[in-house]
Amino acid sequence: MSEGTKTNEIRDGEQYIAVTLTTRTWHDETIPLSEDDFIDGGLPKRSFFVPWGVVSLSHGDILDWFGRVEHAPLDQVVDRLTGYLRE
């Protein structure tokens, strides 16, 4: 998924920061991602951000594009992640 670009274009040669998604509800600290959170695209199952699951990806690591997400749920992810880092 992406935020901030106008298309589903994934540019070669760039590096990306991504947050893990899960369909499991096993942890209270995950952040739900609803259909309304998508600007375009979407996921086949109800999913949750895992804010402590941050990874760095290169262009070759990206196999598919699922959509763009609104700022609000991403702001929640950043707030939760920075809270973990400050603890």
Sequence and secondary structure as in RCSB ss.txt:
>XXXX:A:sequence
MSEGTKTNEIRDGEQYIAVTLTTRTWHDETIPLSEDDFIDGGLPKRSFFVPWGVVSLSHGDILDWFGRVEHAPLD
QVVDRLTGYLRE
>XXXX:A:secstr
 BSS SSS   TT EEEEEEEES    TT EEE GGGEEEE  SS EEEEEEEEEEEEGGG     EEE HHHHH
HHHHHHHHHHH 
